[in-house]
Amino acid sequence: NEEGVTSELSGLVPTLSVYCCNAYSDREVNKIHEFVAEGGGLFIGGHAWWWASQNKKRNAVAEHPGNRIINRFGISILPSSMNGGNFPALCPEDDSKHYHFRRALFQFQQHIRKQDRKS
């Protein structure tokens, strides 16, 4: 294409760097989780409001097919629309105020190593 980015229409294969899909099927949920866990990127899009309107007795955040994929990564598609507005992005300078699992894991690992050196 014009930007020099190569792309192909395929299923989820190990040679991809980013997998793009919609949020309306969780058919490949385990394969997607494994792909992302091994460093692959995921670009997923969709909404849950229609699903929620057709499944009133079910919990969209837990059971919507797209949420079955992305909940593991700490995000969810809400079953309703939000009011419009401006929502500022997180500021890198405020980084210490936000929980980040990998940073916490690294800090824990450093703490353990420090304890081992004292022993």
C-alpha positions in Angstrom: 0.0 0.0 0.0 1.0 3.7 0.0 2.4 3.6 3.5 4.7 0.6 2.8 3.0 -1.5 5.4 2.4 -5.0 4.3 -0.8 -6.7 5.2 -2.7 -9.9 4.2 -6.1 -11.3 4.7 -5.7 -14.5 6.7 -6.7 -16.4 9.8 -4.7 -16.3 13.0 -1.3 -17.6 12.0 2.0 -17.4 14.0 3.8 -15.3 11.4 1.6 -12.3 12.0 2.8 -9.3 14.1 -0.7 -7.9 14.6 -4.0 -9.8 14.3 -7.1 -7.7 13.4 -10.6 -9.1 14.1 -14.1 -8.0 15.2 -15.5 -8.6 18.6 -18.5 -10.7 17.6 -17.0 -14.1 17.8 -14.9 -15.8 20.4 -14.3 -18.9 18.3 -10.5 -18.4 18.5 -10.3 -17.0 22.0 -7.6 -19.5 23.2 -5.5 -19.0 20.1 -5.8 -15.2 20.4 -4.8 -15.3 24.1 -1.8 -17.5 23.2 -0.8 -15.2 20.3 -0.9 -12.1 22.4 0.9 -13.8 25.3 3.7 -14.6 22.9 4.1 -11.0 21.9 1.6 -10.6 19.1 -0.5 -7.5 18.8 -4.3 -7.5 18.8 -6.5 -4.9 17.1 -10.1 -5.7 17.9 -13.3 -3.6 17.3 -16.9 -3.9 17.9 -19.7 -3.0 20.3 -21.8 -4.9 22.8 -25.0 -2.9 23.0 -26.9 -5.1 20.4 -25.7 -8.3 22.1 -26.8 -6.9 25.5 -30.2 -6.0 24.2 -30.7 -9.5 22.9 -29.3 -11.2 26.0 -30.9 -9.2 28.8 -30.4 -11.8 31.5 -26.7 -12.2 30.8 -23.7 -10.1 31.9 -22.3 -8.4 28.8 -19.0 -7.5 30.4 -18.3 -11.2 31.3 -20.1 -13.0 28.5 -20.1 -10.9 25.3 -17.8 -12.8 22.8 -15.4 -9.8 22.4 -15.1 -9.5 26.2 -14.3 -13.1 26.5 -11.2 -12.2 24.4 -10.2 -8.8 25.9 -11.1 -9.1 29.5 -7.9 -11.1 30.1 -6.0 -7.9 29.0 -7.8 -5.7 31.6 -10.3 -4.1 29.2 -14.0 -4.6 28.4 -16.5 -3.4 25.8 -19.4 -1.8 27.7 -23.0 -2.9 27.0 -24.2 0.7 26.6 -23.0 3.9 25.0 -21.3 6.6 27.0 -22.1 10.3 26.8 -19.8 12.2 24.5 -17.0 14.2 26.1 -13.3 14.8 26.3 -11.3 12.1 28.0 -7.7 13.0 28.4 -5.1 10.3 27.9 -2.9 9.2 30.7 0.2 11.4 31.1 3.5 9.6 31.1 4.7 12.0 33.9 2.0 10.6 36.1 3.1 7.1 35.4 3.8 6.2 39.1 0.1 6.8 39.9 -1.1 4.0 37.6 -0.9 0.3 38.2 1.1 -1.5 35.6 1.4 -5.3 36.0 4.7 -5.8 34.2 6.4 -3.0 36.2 5.0 -4.4 39.4 6.3 -7.8 38.5 9.8 -6.4 37.6 9.9 -4.5 41.0 8.9 -7.7 42.8 11.7 -9.6 41.0 14.2 -7.0 41.9 13.1 -7.2 45.5 13.5 -11.0 45.6 17.0 -10.7 44.0 18.0 -8.1 46.6 16.8 -10.4 49.4 18.8 -13.4 47.9 22.0 -11.3 47.8 21.6 -10.5 51.6 21.3 -14.2 52.4 
